[in-house]
Amino acid sequence: MKKLLILLLGLLLLQTSCSHSASVPGNHADWVVSELHAPSSDKVLVACHRGDWRNWPENSLAAIESVIGMGADIVELDLALTSDSVLVVCHDRTLNRTTTGRGLIAEIPYDSVRRCFLKSGHGVATAHRMPTLREALEVCKDRIVVNIDKGYQYYDLVQALSEELGVTGQLLIKGKSPVEDVAAKFARYEHNMMYMPIIDILKPKGQALFAEYRDKGITPLAYEVCWSEYTPEVEACMREVISGGSKLWVNSLWPTLNGGLCDDAAFEGDPAAVYGKLVDMGATMIQTDRPELLISYLRARGLHD
């Protein structure tokens, strides 16, 4: 019975953690959170994948500052945990690709990670260091919403840190966990981060997860929908997401996530043929590797402030 009560409370939290008081936004992050809770808004929020990695090392403080300066709404970050339990901002499990160091981050203490230099997108060493999540959140506080991608497994650590810094309300974490697992985790806390399920709608696990949310009558704040080919199943999923009262997040990163409607196609051709189609599909949140191009297109259409 106790387990059932916890589960029911968790399900309630999963639904109501996305509620937002009708207060006047006091900063850009507040405005973005208000938009996240306004599924009928026609404004399109721009999420920047690993920050401005084309001009700065990915997941670096400089990459975050750059997209804030562009006027982006969300910065996507990835997390890893050092051997002495320090959360750092890094996409990979190892230091090999993004830094001058080598080895599994989980087997290396933070002091050793800190001595490594981040590499540019061309693999050249820079003067930048891998930031901790604390450092990143301090930069982002009140300025931009933070989307934590690779990091749901560290929910408890992130939750504790976000509460300490007072930024829990501007964090959006996502994952592919079953509804009951998410609900049980949320039930442990009075305040929670925003949560968004990832739906690979053309894959059996993605279809099953989407069906689970529908069958339980749960309306998430938003769904991230991924597809390799635009099929009737994809179109139906998107329509159901929007009609159900959730925001629709799509990725313009690489072709297998969007049926070819990717940033490179927009950059090399006509942005309207790519970003315009995503907007026409109902997307009001787009994650991009070319934030300047996307923001410019959206502003020209009056879809981004």
Beta strands, then each sheet from edge to edge (+ up, - down):
strand 1: 45-49
strand 2: 74-77
strand 3: 79-81
strand 4: 87-89
strand 5: 145-148
strand 6: 171-175
strand 7: 194-200
strand 8: 222-226
strand 9: 247-251
strand 10: 285-288
sheet 1: 1+ 2+ 5+ 6+ 7+ 8+ 9+ 10+ 1+
sheet 2: 3+ 4-
end
